[in-house]
């Protein structure tokens, strides 16, 4: 399952915290073509895998209450070196 498919599977889910407050995932705006090109230049291979590019065209990340913000545009942070091999 692609990263985009995984995100689409959870984006409409509702979650509840210990105080029974409901929350969900709020998508951040997608990357523009210009932003994708600039981001690719920062990557060790100077390119972005197609499935990650599809993800970035859908959303640049998401807001999720327990984790705060999850961004998809970090290079060499939080284990992304496995997605973007050197």
C-alpha positions as CSV (number, residue, x, y, z in Angstrom):
1,X,0.0,0.0,0.0
2,X,1.4,3.4,-1.0
3,X,2.0,6.2,1.5
4,X,-0.8,8.2,-0.2
5,X,-3.3,5.2,0.1
6,X,-2.4,4.8,3.8
7,X,-3.0,8.5,4.5
8,X,-6.3,8.5,2.6
9,X,-7.3,5.5,4.7
10,X,-6.9,7.4,8.0
11,X,-7.8,11.0,7.0
12,X,-11.5,10.6,7.8
13,X,-11.1,8.6,11.0
14,X,-12.1,10.2,14.3
15,X,-10.1,9.6,17.4
16,X,-10.8,10.2,21.1
17,X,-8.4,11.3,23.8
18,X,-8.6,10.2,27.5
19,X,-11.0,13.0,28.2
20,X,-13.3,11.8,25.4
21,X,-12.6,14.8,23.3
22,X,-12.9,13.9,19.6
23,X,-10.3,14.9,17.1
24,X,-9.1,14.0,13.6
25,X,-6.4,14.6,11.1
26,X,-6.2,17.9,9.3
27,X,-4.3,17.9,6.1
28,X,-1.8,20.6,5.3
29,X,-1.8,22.1,1.8
30,X,-0.1,20.1,-1.0
31,X,3.2,21.1,-2.5
32,X,3.2,23.1,-5.7
33,X,5.3,21.9,-8.7
34,X,7.9,24.5,-7.8
35,X,8.1,23.2,-4.2
36,X,8.5,19.6,-5.3
37,X,11.4,20.6,-7.5
38,X,13.1,22.5,-4.7
39,X,12.5,19.7,-2.3
40,X,14.0,17.1,-4.7
41,X,17.1,19.2,-4.9
42,X,17.6,18.8,-1.2
43,X,17.4,15.0,-1.3
44,X,20.6,13.0,-1.5
45,X,19.6,11.5,-4.8
46,X,18.3,14.8,-6.2
47,X,14.9,13.1,-6.9
48,X,11.8,12.0,-5.1
49,X,10.3,8.5,-5.4
50,X,7.1,8.6,-7.4
51,X,4.9,7.4,-4.5
52,X,6.3,10.2,-2.2
53,X,5.7,12.7,-5.0
54,X,2.1,11.6,-5.2
55,X,1.8,12.0,-1.4
56,X,3.3,15.6,-1.6
57,X,0.8,16.5,-4.4
58,X,-2.0,15.5,-2.0
59,X,-0.7,17.0,1.3
60,X,2.6,18.4,2.7
61,X,1.8,16.8,6.0
62,X,-1.0,16.8,8.6
63,X,-2.0,18.1,12.0
64,X,-2.8,15.4,14.5
65,X,-3.5,16.5,18.1
66,X,-1.4,14.0,20.0
67,X,1.6,14.4,17.7
68,X,1.1,18.1,16.8
69,X,2.3,18.4,13.2
70,X,3.7,15.7,10.9
71,X,5.5,17.2,7.9
72,X,6.6,15.2,4.8
73,X,9.3,17.6,3.7
74,X,12.1,16.8,6.1
75,X,15.3,15.3,4.7
76,X,17.6,13.3,7.0
77,X,15.3,13.7,10.0
78,X,13.0,11.2,11.7
79,X,14.3,8.3,9.7
80,X,13.5,9.7,6.3
81,X,16.9,8.5,5.1
82,X,15.3,5.1,4.6
83,X,12.8,6.7,2.1
84,X,15.4,8.8,0.4
85,X,18.5,6.5,0.1
86,X,21.9,8.1,-0.2
